[in-house]
Amino acid sequence: MDIAKIRNDFPILKRKVNGNNFIYLDNAATSQKPNLVIDSISDYYKNYNSNIHRGVHTVSQEATDAYENARIKIQKHFNVKNSYEVILTSGTTHSINLVANGFLEILNENDEIIISGLEHHSNIVPWQMMAEKNGAKIKIIPINENGELDMKVYDSILSNKTKLVFVNHVSNALGTVNPIKKIIDKAHKLGAAVLVDGAQASAHFKTDLQKLNVDFYTTSAHKLCGPTGIGMLFGKEKWLKKMPPYQGGGEMISDVTFEKTTYADLPHKFEAGTPNVCGAIAFGVALDYLNDIGFEVIENYENSLLKYATEKLKSISKLKIYGESKDKTSVISFNVKGIHAYDIGTLLDKFGIAVRTGQHCAQPVMDHFGISGTVRVSFSFYNTKEEIDKLYDSLNRVLSMLG
Amino acid sequence: MEIKKIQDEIIEEFSLFEDWMQKYEYMIELGKSIELIDPKNKIDSNLIKGCQSKLWLFAELKNGKIIYSADSEAIITKGIAAVLLRAFSNQTPLDVLSADLSYIDQIGLKEHLSPTRANGLVSMIKQMKYYALAYSNK
């Protein structure tokens, strides 16, 4: 992997922050964008911006083709059987709400859903809102001291009352990769559907959704070098047909009279209104960019960064890393005894280093460890060992200031 | 001493530092000497909202002057709170209400008072002014 060439693709990596070279280690929050993606956005607005699907004119047809071509790129990337099983959403949160809304009508008060204890807030709230309305019960898979899901508890709470299991592929707070294949196979034996949130996974490795045999899978483009405000929901055809539309509006209808509306076929049934055409196209470009580098290459490189950074950080006394699962992505969540994460984050920023501090939208995970938050550094394939050295040196200076 | 004079004094102290590290080290020192909130007042209802680290603020009126006390889990937040308390504590509520905050800019800590910053200092200033408003009617 030619790291110099790759870094050159990301214009933001050249900027200075507080007088220092910008070191971006907040990749789990959002990724930076390569020129190809940025240019595809301006190219769309400069050359073929148009509303899609119903325009008879040439430019509308071009925009429609580009939008639908993006769907096919997503379909291929995730190895989805049919392109109409790919719903373009505004992102993971939208996707999850869409499924929760669908299950609002499918479930009743005798039904149960299971959620992992590693979830992001956005993964919990839509289900609580659903359960308030239909009376379904929510059960939680707790996590162990390594930040892994307790599979024994999962086995014990999974029953024929379980209708849906909901877990993230990778935890955003800790980077733990969950054993989703096992979770899916066990749920299917009892007839439960499984929704997997792939927002933290898709930037780091490729996932074959047919092989996984998952019922629903979602991700956000901005986590994988694409723009914000666009994402995808994969749903198996049988489920998408069973679920009612989420929002009413244009695009999602085939026939409307004042008495009755006939909904459009998949995927348009779930894509009400003018979609984020430009975002979808740029999402497709981002997938091309990443696939050109190759996900195996990306994964290996990120693993080497993770290993290098973990060893360096561990050599700092009083530093504790949370979540040391054997199977994790390039995320390190840590605290230094006696020092607040906020202070570390504020001072690292002065050195031009962007990290995340706080609960990472995962209060239940923080409660599990009995802490109010952590410092989280998360690496991408455009980060370097030199940047990790700079992090290590700056962190030591910060700690001597605060100590 | 009046608020403006204290603020000028703080500006002068900070102007001696050549780089941000010295500035922050000094602020951390100031944080250690803050008028600490009494443990009995370190309760949830005195927490300032919007902070990543807990920040408590309390105020009482003594001889017509408002006395603030505070504490925070984060030492930088505590340092900035100390910079605020030094200027505004032991002043009359009316003086606090009419006080200007540009000295924060001048000592190079403006970024901490951005409304979008998750340190709660903007809420802290608001709360300080609320206390002053409440006590100005007594």
Interface residues (C-beta under 8 A of the other chain):
Chain A: N18 I339 H340 A341 Y342 D343 T346 L347 K350 T357 G358 S372 G373 R397 M401 L402
Chain B: W20 M21 Y24 E25 I28 C51 Q52 S53 K54 E73 A74 I75 I76 T77 A118 N119
